[in-house]
């Protein structure tokens, strides 16, 4: 079934909401819980399709994964066994890549598969270090389906070829079961959720500084994890970006997001909004097992263009589509560099974002890894092809809240992969997002 939605211009958005649980933390809590001895309780788990696919895969390895109530899940770990059937990861690149590392560390044989979109995304970046660790694999041109052949990995010294938390986490998860120490050099720091969560499960890890701001991670092999007790999942900053962006472009808006994770590797979007002139205030409200959280309030203010250099890109790579929408409403020309990773997301997000803006009257120029956006007051009226990409869909719907003419998207169903309830939540703040048609049987 395909659902076409329209978003039209509205008056000020107002309200206080809690974003869904963080997707990155949710994946990791399920996987580490499945590896640990005993029962872990996870609260605030993101119950989106991507995360539910990971829960199903962890269950497929032999762990007991049970839903106790809304956002509340228990995971009872087990010695992982080789599944008889391929494990289906849906559209979740994070789930697939992290599970490959975990499975390699447990010495099981398994085939991973996904939907058509995930089958087109690169997996060689994970398979290459796993091969160095002695894990045999069979893949179609480095893409899913991927078959891993069981065997005990060996610890390696590995230098990350690019800032990638998925590569780093996969190697760490494989290293838990390796013979010998695994050492990872991280020249440019990236998301560190795995390192922050491992100690709660009894994992041993040391982190040393490298010159230039990098880090060296040392993980002893042959570790046995223990249940993490209660693991709370904080609000997802990538999901919080959408209502905050809406408040930034709709005149007179005041919106508060409660309980948002403010891990320093995840606040790039918030920093970009502030640099553009948005009136964004942050009130710390504590921490959740190593992750700082805060309440964020954004009050509408006029925006000006900014330039974000390539070295900042890893800190807000998932938020660039919605940041580009905000830039379309800022006075002047914004430029964002270092966006090559957007080419291999759920869609070619760089091309899809540029097409979204052009369809709604924005002058845009792009290169292989950069985009320039002439800001102002877009006219809207465009029909946006989402390419089955949840972030493109949500970005377009946010844009329509402030354009003269409505913005229409061809499909909203995939939004549930990361942000279930997005439309109802936004409408509750004062948005006007409505279905146009339904096709299918």
Buried (B, 14 or more C-beta within 10 A) or exposed (E): EEBBBBBBBBEBBBBEBBBBBBBBBBBBBBBBBBBBBBBBBBBBBBBBBBBBBBBBBBBBBBBBBEEEEEBBBBBBBBEBBBBEEBBBBBBBBBBBBBBBBBBBBBBBBBBBBBBEBBBBBBBEBBBBBBBBBBBBBEBEEBBBBBBBBBBBBBBBEBEBEEBBBBBBBBBBBBBBBBBBBBBBBBBBBBBBBBBBBBEBBBBEBEBEEBEEEBBBBBBBBEBEBBBBEEBBBBBBBBBBBBBBBBBBBBEEBBBBBBBBBBBEBBBBBBBBBBBBBBBBEBEEBEBBBBBBBBBBBBBBEEBEBBEBEEEBBBBBBBBBBBBBBBBBBBBBBBBBBBBBBBBBBBBBBBBBBBBBBEBBBBBBEBEEBBBBBBBBEBEBBBBBBBBBBBBBBBBBBBBBBBBEBBBBBBBBBBBBBBBBBBBEBBBEBBBBBEEEEEEEE
